[in-house]
Amino acid sequence: MVVQNSKKLISFNENWKYTIGRVAFLNCDPLFHSLRAPWSILSAPPSWLTGHLLRRDCVIAPIPAADYAKHSDELVLIPELGICSKGEVGSVILFGNCPIENMSSIALPSDSSSSVALLKYILKTRDLTPDLSTMAPEIDEMLGSCDGALLIGDRALDFARDNPSMVRMDLGSAWLEETGKPMVFGVFAARKDTNVSEIKSAQNVLLDCLELFESSKQCRELVISEGVEKSGLSCERLEKYFGEVFNRLDEIHIAGLNQFLIHACNMPNGAEFIF
């Protein structure tokens, strides 16, 4: 058993240059819907993808922007791709039974560093000092222990759908209100020692998928219908969601990213792109 697992791992790592990491949430579906051989997908929660990338399990991956700041000595960013919002994001939400100003304790999810760094920044700018506890992202347990609970991804979308009165803050909207800039929650990164041509090939295939999603009504409808099957959310909600979350990293988003990296992640020089 150990030998088989070892061989499988070695084989996987030998082919890492054809593997792209993918967040196991809906927010990257426009980038991966039509990916074809020789490319394969390694799907995992955002915080797990950082480790996979550092271990060379994939050539590039979308990781939390805060994780990039933490590992910027080893990682470099890929231009034009990200997980961005221009205000309301819908999938990074603080829930609770009272307004944030009245919360004495907040549960933080263990599966996203960017949302946690962002909430801490917002709390600081508003001079709020609740007790913060990191927990598994299970809303019942989180709200059973704390006044507020931060959730991301599909869990946030699902709980907001079923409990709209408990939505206390959309962190994408809060960031825009605080800074006047859009928020970049996730960045596409690679190891600094990765062959640039491999990175460029991976970027091109994802940009081709994104272009198809943006230009083809049929492709967009297919991505949304598959998202409905996976998430149980309505077509209308996912249509709205893919207008809240964007995968193109343009100049205005880079300005927001740099403000987040510098002021919320203590990364003085901001983002470094490979080309």
N, C-alpha and C positions, 0 to 999 in steps of 0.2 A: 504493500500500500504506500509506504513512504517513497519507494523508488518510482512508482507510477506518478505520484504527485510531483516529485522532483522533475521527472522527464517532462511532464506537462508544463510546468513552470518554465523550464529552460526553453522548450519549444515556443511558448508564448513570447518570452522575452526576445528570442531570436527574430521574431516577426514584428517587433514592437513598432518599427518604422511605418507599418501599414495600419496601425491601430490608433484611433482617435478617441480620447476620453469624452464621455457624454454625461451631463448632469441627469440624474434619474428623476427629473421633474419635467413639466410641460414646456418650460421656458426656452428650451433649445430645439424643440421639435422642428421648427422651420429650417434648421441647419442640417438635420440628419435624415429627413424623410426619404430622400432618394439616393442615399449613399450606396455605392456599388463596389464589388470586388475590384482590386485587391484590398480595399479599405474595409476594416472591421471596427466595431464599436465596443468600447468598454464602458458600460453604464454603471454609475455609482453616485451616491450622495456627493454634494460639492466638496465637503471636507475630506472625504475619502479620496477624491480624485487628485488632490494635492500630493498625497503619499504615493499614489500610483505614478504620477508624473515624475516625482523625485526618484522613484525606483526604476524608471525607464520602461514602465509597462505600456506607455503610449507616447506618441510623438508630440502631440499637443493636447491640451485639455482646458475646458472652462473651469476655473477655480475661483473661490471667493477672492475679491480684491484684497481683503485684509490678509489672506494667506500669501498672496504675492508679495505684499509688503514685508511679511515675516521672513520669506525665503528669497528676497530679491538678490542676494548674493549668488544664488544658484539658478534663478529663473529670469526669463526675459519675456516681454509681451509680444503678441502677434497683432499687427495693426488691423483695423477695419472690423474686428469681431468682438462682441461682448454681450453681456446681459444687462440691459440698460432700461431706464425709465425716464420720462419727461414729466414726472409728477406722480400721480396715483399709479401704483404698481400692482395692487390687488393680491399679491402673494407674499408680502412681507408685512405682517400686521401684528400690532399689539392688541390683545383682547383683555377684557376685564369687566367686572361688575360696577366699576366706578371710573371716573375720569383719571387720567394719568397723574394729575396734580394731587389726587387723594390716595394714590397707591403707596403703601408703606413697604411693599415687597413685590418683586417681579421675577418670574421664572424665565430664564434664558435657555434657548435650545442648544443642544450639544452638537448640532449638525450644520451650523453656519457661523463662520467667524465674522463675515462682513455685516450681517444684520445686527449682530451683537455689538460690534464696534460702532455702528451707526446709531443704535439706540443709546449707547453710553455717551456718544457725542451730543445727541439731542438732549439727554437728561442734564448734561453739564451746562449746555448753553441756556437751559431754563432753570438752572439752580435747583434741580430736583435731586434728592439723595435717597431713593428707596434702597432697601436691601436687595441684592441681586444674587440669585442662585442658579447655577447651571444644572439642567435636568434633561432627561430623555424627552424628545418632543412629543409627549402624550398630553393632550390638552386637559383631560380630566384630572390627572395627577398634578399637573402644573397649577391649575386653578384651585385644586384642593389644598395646595400648600401656600399659594401666594395670591395677592390681589390682582396681579396682572400676569399675562403669559405671552411671550413672543413666539410666533410660528412663521415658518416660511414654506414656500412651494405649494404642492398640492394640498397639504394638510391645512394651510391657511385658506386656500380657496374653498375647500370643503366646509370648514368650520364657519367661515364668513357667510357662505350660502345658507347654512342651517341656523345660524345665530347672528343675524345682522345687527341686533341691538347690542351685542357685546363687542363690536368693532370700536376700538378706542383711538387707534391711530394707524394710518397707512404710512409707513416710513418713507416711501418714495415721495409722497406729498409733503411730509414734514421736512425732508431734506430740501426740497424745492423752496418751501416757505422760508427756511433758515438761510439759504445761500443764494437763491435765485438761479441755481444751476441744476441740470439733470443729474441723476444718480446712476453710477455704474456699480452694480452689485457683484457682477462676475466678469472676469477677464480671461481671455485665451492666452495661455502661457506655454512655454517650452523650456527645457533645460538649456543653459547657455552653451553647453558643449554639443548640442545637437547639430547635425549637418543642415545648413541653411536651405539647401535644395529640397530636403525632405519636409522641412517646415513650410516652405513655399507651396509644395505640392498639396499638403494637407489643407493649407489655407485656401487654395484655389478650389478644391473640391467642395469645401463648405460654402464658399462664396457663390459657387454655381448653384448649389441647393437653395441658398437664400434668394438668389435672383429669380429662380423658378417659382418659389413661394410668393414673391412679391409681384411677379408679372403674370402668373397663370391663375385664373379664377378656379379652374379645375383642381390644380395642385393645392391651393389654399383650402378649398372645400374638403379635399381628401385629408389633409393634415388635421383640420378641425374635427372631421367625423371620426378619425382614429383617436383624437384626444377625448372626444365624448365617450368612446368605448372604454378608454383607460381610466378616466376620471369620474365619469358619471355626471359631469357638469353639462349644462345645456349648450347647444350650438351658439345661442345668443351670448352666453357668458364667455365662451371661448373666443368668439369673434371680437368681443370687447377686450378680452385679455391680450390678444395678439395686437391690439392697438395701444395697450398699456406697456407692454414689454417689447423691446426692440433688440435686434441682434447686430445692428450696424453701429459701429463705434466711430462717430464723426468728430469733428474738431470741438463742437460744443460739449459733447460727452467727455472728451479727453480733458477739457477744462474742469468739468465736474469731478472726474476721476482724480485729477491731480489735487484738487482741494480736499477730497476725502482722504487720499493717501497722506497728504502733508498734515492735515489738522486732526484727523480722526485716528490715523494709524502711525503717526510719528515717523513718517518717511520723508525727510527734508527735501530730497531731490525729485520726488514724484516718479512718474512712470518712465521706464526705459523700454523702447521698442527695438526689435531686432532688425527691422528695415523700414 
